Every structure is written in structure tokens, then in C-alpha cells.
Amino acid sequence: MKLNAVPFNLDATLCCGQVFRWERKGDWWYGVAGDKAFKIRQLNGEVEFANVTEHFVTHYFGLDEDYQRITQSINKDAHISMAIRAFWGLRIIRQEPWECLASYICATYKSIAAIKQMLLKLSQRFGEQTQLDGYDFYTFPTAKKLAKATASGLAACGLGYRARYVLETSQRISEGSFDLNSLRKMPYKQAKRALCGFSGVGSKVADCVLLFSLGKLEAFPVDVWVKRAILNHYSTEFPEEFTQKMNANRTFSSGEYERLNAFGRSYFGEYAGYAQEYLYHYERMQQRTSTN
């Protein structure tokens, strides 16, 4: 698949913390999306892949988005400009909503490495096995399958207290009374309120699900990395008392979250979610570079 003038950075897209079930083996990235495993690699101006169609790759990696318009829209200052240049071609992946929701419920207060292990164990125990190039992969378990599990069975996959949240949410989804895809048609705030009605879903989880699976590119999830980026580079947008308090505390209240979230959405506009991902990944990589 020739990219021609379509900006795409596969490595940055898969390494920036938005997905958890991808692994690099040699030149290839292997992952599972929906009911199949597939592999993909990028060589110069081309993307090679196997076990999926070009249409699937284009949709999954958001290659049909107007990337030039998005980056021009969020390029508000020197700092975000450096982040965009550093990871030019990073895309927001369109994940399957149920897997994204369950994954981010599991992700609460966990490192990326721990999240990957948790989701792998969950998929091995409750998903369906498939193979590609002699490697074993597992589809993400459906809500109906997890709804029949027990809290102890889920906890055995490393979920801890999150087991109850995943169980209760999967039971509600599997009943068929709530269609996650219906949130695509709702305004951002209404869709966020609906998601926050699920067990184990707060503002950050809701924002992640809206951004990474439901097409709400204005969503602006805030974690400790994004908070750090905002305080380091946009502190003048807030009263000094607020920034001092935020700098003094690692965690933040729901009210403080909403204040940072509102800033991101207002400052960066309709594609604030893209800005968030650039700020998040750039902050993490800068920290990693400074400690090496």
C-alpha cells in the first residue's frame, strides 16, 4: 500500500500508549483487532500488511482523516509544534468500542507494561485462539463471554479490584440495552455522561474511550503525563495558586481533572484529542531521554 502524500508514522502510532495489544517482532508489528490477528510494517513510503484488507488498515489507523488540517488546527504554539514535528504522522487509532472500554477500565492506575499483561491474560483465558506466522494470538473476549465470568476468575487475570467493574459493565453491555456505537451520534458531553454511568468509568476512562474508539476527536484525556505537560508549558493559562497546588500533588481531584480537560478542549479546539496524544507521547519520551 503506497502512502504517497499521506503522513503516517506506524511506530509512533503503536508506541504512544493508546493501544495495548501490539508487539514488535523483527520488522513487523503483530496485533489483534476484532476477530483476527494481522501484521503490518512500514518501509519508506509504503505500508505492508497481511491478513487484513487495505480498507481495514485505512480505517483502523485513521489514514482517511485530513491530517494536514488536524495538525494545522492544533499547532497553537512552539511546544506543540515541536511535539508534532517529533512524531509527524502519529495517528489516532479507531479501536473497537467494547475492547477499548474494557481495556481502559483495566488500565486505571496501572503502567502500560502491567496493562498489557492484564489484557493478555484476560484474552488467553476468555478469548478465542488464532494463529499467524506460527504465533498464537487471542481475540479480546466479548462482553457476553465476560458477563458469564466470575469476579474471582477475572481477578485471577490480574485485574484486582477492577474485576468487579469489568464484570458489571460487561453484564450491562451484554444485556443489549446499551449500544456503545450509539454514542457516536451524541454530542461529546452527553456521550461522556452516558459512559460515566458504567461501573468503573470516570472522566479519564470516558475521555479515552470517546477519543480512541468513538470518533470524538475533541476529547482530551488527562493523566499525570498530560498534567505535567500542561503545568510545564501552559501554566500561564491558570492562576498561580492552582498551578502550585497541582505541582505539589501527584494526583488530582475530579474537579481539577475537569479544569485541565476544559483547558485542553478550549485551547486546542475540535482536534484536541490529537494534541493530547502528542503532548502525552512527547512528555514521556522527553522524560525517558533525560533519564538515560
N, C-alpha and C positions, 0 to 999 in steps of 0.2 A: 504494500500500500504506500504510494508516494504521497508525501505530505505537501509537496510543492511549497506554497507560501503559508501553510497552516502552522503556527508556532505550537510546538509540543515538546515537553521535557518529561519523558517517561520516568526516569529515575526520581526526579523531584516530586512528581505526582504520586508515586508509590511510597516515597520515604517521608512524606510531610505529615504523617500522623492521622490522616483521615480514614485509612483502611488498615485492617489488622491481619488479614489472611493472605498475604502475599509473601513469597520467599524467592530470593535470587539464587539460581543455580547456574554458575558459569555466566554466559552472556544473556541467559533467558530469565525472565520473571515468570513464576508459576503462581497461579491463583485459582480460586473458585468463585464463580458468580452464578447465582441461580442454581440450576441443576447440573452444571458441567464445569469441569476444570479446563483451563486453557493456558497457553503460554504466549509471551509476547516479548519482543526485543526491539530496540531502536538502533539503526545503523545509518549514520549520516542523515540523509533526508528521507529515509524510508522506515516504515514500521512493519515488521514481520510478525505473524501470529499463526496459531494453529488451534483448531477445534472450535472456532467461532467464526462468524461472518464479518465482513468489513462493516456492514451496517451496525452490528453489535458493538464493535470496537469504537466506531464513531460516536455512538450514543453513550456507551459506558464511560468513556473518557471525556465526554463533552466537547468533542472536536468540531461540532456543528455550532458552537457558541461563537459570537463575534468577539474574538479575543482582543483585537485591537481596540474596539470600543470599550470593552471592560477595563483594560489596563489604562487607557487614557482617562476613563472616568474616575478611577481610584487614585490616580497619580497626583496626589494633592500636595506633596512636599518632598524634601530631599531624602528623608529617611525611607519612606515607602518606595520612592524611586530607586534607591539602592537595592531594596529587597526584590523589587520586580526585575531589575537587571540581573541580580544574582541567580534568580530561579525563573528566568524567562521561559515561558512555555508550560509552567505548572498549571494543571487543570483541576477543577472540582469534579470528582468522580460522581456519577449517578448510581448510587447503591440501591439495592432492593430495600424498600422501607422496613419490612419486618426484621430482616437481619441487622439493619442499621440501628433500629430502635433497641433490640435486644443487646446488641454489641455495646452501645453506649450506656445502657443501664449497668452492664457488667464493668464498664470502664471507669466508673466513679471511684476516685481516689486510688487509682492503680497506674503503674508505669506501663508504657507501651509493651515492654517485654512480658510483663505479667498478664496484660490483656490478651496478647497473642496466645500464651499458654492456656489461659482460661477458655478462650474460644475454640482452640484446637481440641481440648479435652471434651468440651461440650459437643462439638461436631463429631468427634470419634465415637462418643457414646450414644448420641441420639440422631446423628445424621446418616446419610447413605454413602457407602464407599464407592469411589470411582477411581479410575487409573488413567494416567497419561505418561507416556515415555517410561513406563515401568515404575513410576512413583505412585504411591497411594495418596488419595485426597478424599475429603469428606464434605458433602454438601452441608450447608447450615440447616439445622433442624427446623421444621415448620412449627408454627405456633400450635397447631393441632397436636403435634408429637410432644412438644414440651408441656402442653396443658395436661397430658396424661402422666407426666413425671411426678416425682415427689420432691419436696424441698430438700430432703436429705440426699436424694440422687443428684440433684443439681449442685448442692453444696460440695459433693464429692468431686466435682469438676473444678473446684477452687473458687466458686462464687461467693462463699461465705454468706454474710447477711443479705447479699444481693439475690440469693436463690429464691427467697420469698417474693421479691419484686418481679423477677423473671417469670415465676410460676403464675402469679396473679395476673400479670399483663398478658401472658400467652393464653390464659384461660379466657380473658375478656376478648382478645382478638379472635380466638378460635370459635367463640360463640357466634361470630358473624354479625354482631350488632354494630360493629365499628369497622369501617373501611379506611385504612390508612391513606389510600390513594385519594380519598375524598378531600383530604387536607390541601391538596394541590390547588383546588379551586377557591379555597378560603383566603381572605386577607391574612397577612403574616401574624398579626396579634391574635386573631381569632383562632388560627391554626395552632399557635403556641399555647393558648389557654386549653385547647382540647387535648393536646399532648400532655400537658401538666396534670391532667386528670388521671393519668395512668400511674400505677404503683411504681415508685422508684424514679419517677421522671420529674426533675426540677427544671429550672430555666436553662441551665447549660446543656443538659441532655436534650431538651426540646429543641434548642437552637442548633445543635449538631445534627439532629435528625432532619430538621427543616432544611438545613443547608446541604447536607451530604446525600439526601435521598428524595427530597420532595420539591426541589427546584426553587426554594426560597433563597435566592442569592443575596437578599438583603439581611438575612440572619447573620448575627455577629457573636458567635460563642466566645466566652471569656474564661480562660483558665489562668493559672499562675504565670505562664509564659506571656500571654497576651496582656495580662495586667502589668507585667514587668515592662513590656514594650511601650505600653501607654504611659506609664509613670516615667520611663526613661526619656521619651521623645515627645510626649504631648501633655506634660504636667501643667503647662501654662493654660491649658483649657479648663482647669479645675481650680477651686480655691486652695490656697496653700495648706490650710488646716486639713482638708480632705486628702491631699497627696501625702502629707506627713503621716497621717493615720494609716493610709494604705501601704506606705513604705514600711511602717513599723510592724505590720501584721502579714503573715504569710497567707492566711485565709481571708475571706471576705464574706460579709453578710449578703442576704438576698437583695437588700436594698442597694448595697454597694455594687453588686453584680449588675443590677438593672441600670445603675448610673453609668457604669463603664460601657455596657451594652448600648445604651441610648446614645452615648457619645460616638461610638463606632458607626452606628447606623446613620446618625445625622451627618457626621463629618465625611464619611466615605460614600454615602448615598446608596443607590439601588444595587450596587455590586459590593456592598460592604463585606460580604462573606469571602470574596476573593481577597480583599485587603487583609482580613483577619488571618487567612491561611498564609499569606506572605509574611505578615508580621510574626506569626507564631513560628514558622519554619526558620525565618531569618534570625530571630532571637535565640532559638535553640542552637542553631549552627554557630552563631557568634560566641555563645557561651562555651560550646564544645571546643572551638578554635582557641579561645583564651585560656582554657584549662589544659591544653595539650602542649 
